[in-house]
Amino acid sequence: MAGFRSIVRKLNRGAAAIAAAALLAMIALLTLQVLLRRVFTSPLSYTDEVSGSLLVAVTLLGVSYAMEKGDHFRVDMGFERLPPAFLRGLRIGWCVVGIVFSVVLAYETGAYALESARMGSVAIDSQTLAWPIQALLPVGFALLGLELVTQLLDAIVGRSS
């Protein structure tokens, strides 16, 4: 199990590094857009489209790393009062549901990206191929599923997250 966990951690770190680069690119693009629009009154026509795609990359490639580190949003109110055995059961159930959800979304979004690639779909403003950004969807959901598997295994053996 330690070997599997180590592989998932490395994948999460690699995805997080790509997400950080995408965030920096999005910041640079939006800064350039503001400068061009305000100073030269000549905005870029595809800024919203590209920054939206970069936001998808930041979100989906960062979610598994955030979950690994416990930095995702969650509501803990009242849970600390529940018995540990009940909390463990909830965690196991939540992980199973999350894994199923991630697998279904990875499959469906992967099929969508493949169909876009087959059809040669392009983005409206920039006329760039749509499938490369769409391919991030199944990757992100697969990484989330893998992280949930590690958390499920931890919950089964009684390790806290």
Salt bridges, closest charged atoms under 4 A:
GLU68 OE2 - ARG9 NE 3.53
GLU68 OE2 - ARG13 NH2 3.50
GLU68 OE2 - LYS69 NZ 3.77
ASP76 OD1 - ARG74 NE 3.49
GLU115 OE2 - ARG118 NH2 2.49
GLU147 OE1 - ARG9 NH1 2.73
ASP154 OD1 - ARG5 NH1 2.67
ASP154 OD1 - ARG159 NH1 2.91
